[in-house]
């Protein structure tokens, strides 16, 4: 194990990696419950999506750990599953089988741009100040998501009638009323996470989650209400597995030539979000923690084939989406919650292997895993976000040319759009504008110009759709 994962070289131990893996798993375990809840609204069987989510997570995370030897976990991406359901299926009228075909094609595109080094070129083109802003922005994003998950922040819509129809409306944020038991359990978990982190308790993140889960029982927050029998779950998997190759899949998707432009635009939207969510996670967490060292970055820039850990990690991520689509779930991507395990000391692929094992066990222990409430993991996410936000100090805030793109990247990502990819979009677009205003447009890498233009095109397409 030492020789395979190079534990000593990465300054870690087996016990630390196991604790990190458990921490990452419980920080992202909500996806095995939430993803089926979202995708089943399209007519997909809950049990089939549940198992597809787990299978895709196992395969993607194992490849990440065994091939790339980095502590990142993969699963169906939040936001992308909502886009799958509410925009593509409900809004555009595609069936879930047709939409799954588009996800599969998105995965093939990701593999292509990874093998042809386009992804690598994008990473190397990103200015260092924006890389730090992305890392800090992800930290704020993680902390904010933790607060939103437990309803600590409430939004009062300016137009309640429009909000009731499901549209995006202006809303005023405010602090929630503390008569909610979920908030009390969250606050207890937050305090435990703070105490264990400051006191440097080994496995403190996981310990905080476990204790908070137990405390949630008398509060009625930790329950068994979301359980489903194992036999019923497994009986539904054949309905989703390989559905893209059925008559309702690819043949139906391309049966109407007039819809081809819409299909292409939708695949493009899937691919843009998937690609930059992953890049943001790798850049934001890998640089600060040393997972991707200076030597690795040089190997990424000058090497050939899969000569660096980043090369291997990007490839592992690229194949996960297509595998997930075959199984029957939306885009599988690298999880920003991996930062929880990294904060707990995870530095090698052994952390990922532990996460994969936990996902495998969760197929049979679904009632136990799903009983861990979001209130138990939210406090950990807030503390992890706090630690990651330290990257913002590397930005030269007294240089307005650096400050503006960094500000838009971090703020769009964390508070306004709640998506890593659009935070990157805001940073890229503003970077191009600022450099042009200063007469330094030639200093902007052509890839940044191209990606910024593609994001603008993406925004225009979404406005039209």
N, C-alpha and C positions, 0 to 999 in steps of 0.2 A: 504493500500500500504506500509506503514511504517512497519507494522508487517510482511508482506509477504517477502519483500526484505531486511529488517533490514537496512534501510538507515542510521539512526543515528549511529548504531554500526559500519558501514563502512565509517563513516565520509563524507557523501554525502547528497544531497538533490534531490528532484524531478526535479527541473529546471536544475541542473547540469547533471543529468542522461539523460534528454531529449536532452540537447545540445551535450552530449557525443555520444548518439545514432545517432543523425543527422550527427555529424562529422564522425563517423565510416562509416555510410551509404554512404556519398558522397565520402569518400576516397576509397571505394570499389565498388561504383556503376558502374564503368567502366565494371565490369564483365558481366552485363546484356546485354551489347553491344558486348564486345569482345568475350565472350564464344560462342554465336551463329555464329559469324563470322568465328571462328576456326572450330567448329564442323560441320557447314553446308557444309564445303568443302568435307565431307565424303558422302554427299547425304542426310543428315538429313534436314528436313524443318526448315528454319530460325525461323519462328514463334513458332514452337513446342519446339525448343531448348530454345528460349527466355523465354517461360512460364515455361518450366521444370526447368530452372535455377532459376527462381523466386520462384517456389513452393518448390523446395528443400531447398533453402536459408531460406524461411519462416519457414518451419517445423524444420530444423536443428537448426536455431537460437532461435526459441521459446523454444525448448527443453533445449537448453543451458541456456536460461534466467530463465525459470520457474522451471526447475528441478535442475539445478546446481547453479543458482543464481550468475553467473559470467558474466562480460561484454564482452563476445566474440561473434563474428558473424561468420556464416558459409556460404559458397557458393562454386560453382565449382572452383576447384583449378587451378590457372595458372601454366603452366608447365605440369601438369597432363593432361590437355586438349590437349596440344600440343603433348604429348606422345601418347595419344589416337588417334589423327588424323594422324600425320606424321610418327610415328613409327609402331603402331599396324595396322592401316587401310591401309595406303599407303605402308609402308615398308614390313609388314608381310602378307598383302593381306587379312586380315579378314574384313568382312562387319561391318558396324557400329552396327548392331543388335548383332552380335557375340561379338564384343568388349564391348558393354554395358553389356552383360551377364558376362563377365570377371570382369567388374567393380562391378557388383552386388555381385559376389562371393568374391571379395576383401573386400567388406563391411561386409559380413558374417564372414570372417576371422578376421577383426578388432573387431567385436563384441565378437568373441570367445576369442581373446587374452586380451580383456578388462575384460570380466566376469571372466576369469581364472586368472586374476591379473598379466599376463605376462607384460602388459604395465607398471603397477605400479612397478614391479620388475626392469624394465629397468631404470625408472626414479630414483629409489633409488640407483641404481648401478653407476650412472654417478658421477664422482668426482666433488667436488665443483668448482674447478678451470675451468673445462670444462663447467660447467653450466654457470659460469660468461662469459666465452668466447662465448658460444652459444648466450647468451643474447646480448652481445656487437656486435657479428657478425650479428645478425638479425637487429640490429640498422643500421649498415653499409649497409646491404642488402637493407633495406627499403629506405635509402637515395639514394643509387645507382640506385635502380629501379625508384625512382622519377626523377632522372636526365636522365635516359635512356628513360623514357616515353615521354619526350619532345625533345629528340635528342640533349641534351646539349653535350653529348659525341658521337663522330663519330668514326667509325672504317674503316680504309682503308685496304682492303684485299691484302695480298701479292700475291695471285693468283686469279685475277678477274674472269678468265674463270671457275675455279673450284667453286668459290663462286656463280657464275651465275647458276650452276647446283644444288645448294642447299646444297652442302657439307660443313662441318666444315673446315675452313682454318685459317691459321695464319693471324692476322690482327693487324695493328698499331693503337692504340687509339689516339684521339686528340680532342681538343676543337672545337666545331662547330662554323661556321660563324654566327655572330650575325645579319645578314640581314634577319633572319627568324622571322616572327611576333609571332609565337608560343613561341619562346624563350623570346621575350620581355614581353609577357603576363606572362610567367612563372616567370621571374625575378621580375616583379611587385608583383606577388603573394607571392614569396619568401620573399621579403622585408616586405610585410604586415604581413606574418606569424612570421617573426623575431620580428618585432615591437610589435605585439600583445602578443607574448609569453614573451618577456622581460618585457613588461609593465604589464603583468599578467591580460590582459583584459579577462573578463569572456566570454566564448564562442568564444575566439579569433580565434581558428582553423576554426570553421564553418564560422565565419565572413570573414575570409581571402578567403575562397573558394567562398562565395557568391559574394563578391566585385570583385574578380578576374574574375568570370564568367561574370558579367555585363561589366567589362572593356574589356573582350574579344569580345564583340559584334561589336564595331566599328573597331576592328582589323580584323574581319572576322574569328576569331578563334572559337567563340561560334556560332554555327549554328543549324538549324533544319533538316539538310540533311539526318540524319540517322533514321528518323521516319518511322513507318509502321502502317497502320490502325489497330485498335483494333480488328475489326471483322475478318480480314484476319489472324491475329495472333492466335486468339482462334480457328479458323477453322482447324489449323494445329496441335493442341495439340494431338488429337487422333492418329496421325501417330507415335508419339514417346512414348506416355503413354502406358506402358505395352507391348512394342514391344519385350522385352526379353522373353515373354511367348508365342510369336507367332512362326510359323513354321521356320521363319528366325532367331529365337533366339537360345534358348538352344538346340533344336533338330538339328539345322544346325551346332552349335558349336561342338557337340560331335558326328557328323555323320562320321567323319574321324578319326579312332583310331591312325593313324600315326602322327596326329597333336597334340595329347594329351600332350607330353612332352613340346612342344612349348606353349601350352595353360597354363600349370602349371607355366612355367618360366615367362610368361607375367603377370599372376595374382600375382606372387611373386614380380615382379618389381613394379607393381601398389601398392601393399600392403606396401612394404618397404618405398617407397617415401611418401605415404599418412601418414603412422604411424609416421615417424620421422619429417615430416613437422609440424605435430600437436604437438608432444612432444617438438620440438624446440620452437614453439610459446608459449606454456604454461610455459616452464622453463624460457625462455628469458624475458617474460613480467610479469609473475606472481610473481616471486621471488623479483624483484626490486620494484614493486609497492605495494607489500603487499597483493595482491589479494589472493594469497595462502600464508597464514601466517605460522609462525613457528608451531603454534598449529595445523594448517591444515596439515602440512607436517608430524607431529607426528601421527595424525589420519590416514593419508595415509599409514604410515609405520606399525602401530600397530592395526589399526581398522579392522573391518570385514564388508563385504557388501559395501554399498555406505555410508561410515561413514564420508567421507571428501568431500570438494568441488571439489578437484582434481578427486576423484573417479567418481563423478557425471558428471564432465565436460568431462572426457575421454569417459564415456558411451554415453553422448549426441553426441560427435563427431563420435563415432563408428557407430551409427545407421544412420547417415546422408548420408553416401555414398550409402548404399543399397536403401534408399528412393529415392535418386537422380537418381539412375540407373533405378528404376521402372518408374519414371517420364520421363526420357529420357535425362539425362545429365551425364557428366563424374564425376570423384571423387569429392564429396563434402567434404570440409575440413575446419578446423578453420583458419580464415584469419589473417595473420600477420598485416593487415591494422587495425585490432581491436586496435592496439597500438595507433592509432590516437585518438580514443575515450577515451582510458584509459588516454592518455596524457591530454585530455580535462577534466578529472575528473571522468570518468566513473568507478564505483567500484562494481556495483551489476548487477543482471540480468535484471533490468529495462532498462538499456542501450540496452541490446540485444532485449528486447521486442519492443523498439522504432525502432531499426533497422529492425525487422521483419515487423512491421507496414509499414515502408517506402518501403520495398520490395513489400508488398501487393499493396500499392498505385501505385508503379511504373509500375505495370501491366496495369494500366489505364492511367498513366501519363508518359508513355514511352518517348514521344517527349520532355517533359520538363526535365526529369532525364537524358536522353541521351545527352541533350544539354550541360551539365556540362562537359567542356573539360578536358583532362588530364593535361593541362597547369594550370588549377585552383586547382587541388589537389596535383600536384607534389611538390609544395613548402612546403605544410603541411607535406608530407611524408619525405622530407629532414630534416625538423626541428624535427620531431618525431624520425627519425633515429639518429640525433645528441644527443637527450636526452637519447635514449636507449644505445648508445655507451658508456655511463658512466660506464656501468658494467665492461668494460675492465680494469678499474683501480683496480678492486679487484683481478686480476690475478697477481701472484708473478713473474713479468717479469725478476727479477734477478736470478730466479731459472730456469735454462735451461730445466730441466725435466718437469716443468709446462709450460714454455713458448712455447716450440715447439708444443705440441698438441693444445694449445690454439691458437697459431698463425695459424696453418693449418685449424682449425675449423672455425675461423673468416674470414680468407682470402679466403678460398675455397668457403665459403658460400656467401660472399659479392661480390667478384670481378671476380673470375675465373669460377665458375660453375653456379652461379646464382640460386642455389637451397639450401634450408635449410638442406634437408636430406643428400646431399653429403658433405656439410660442416661438419655435424655431423660424417659422415663416415671418413673424413680426420682426424678429431680430435681423434676418437676412434682408428683408425689404428695406428696413430703416438703415441698415448698414450701406446698402447701395445708394440710397437717397443722400445720406450724410457725405459719403465719399464723393459723390457727384457734385454736391454743393461746394465742397472744398477744392474742387478741381483735381481730385485724385481718383477719378473713375477707373483709370488704368491699373490702379493698385488692387482693385477688386478682382478676385480670381474669376475667370469665365464660368466656372461651375456655380459660383455663388449667384452670378447674374442669371444663369440658366434656371437654377432651382427657384430663385425669387420669381422669375417670370412664370414658371410652372405653378407655383403656389397662387399667384394672381389669377392664372387661368383656371385653377381649381376653384377659387372663390367665385369667379364669374360663372363657371358651369353650375355651381351650387345655387347661385342666385337665379339662374335661368330655370333650373330644375325645380 
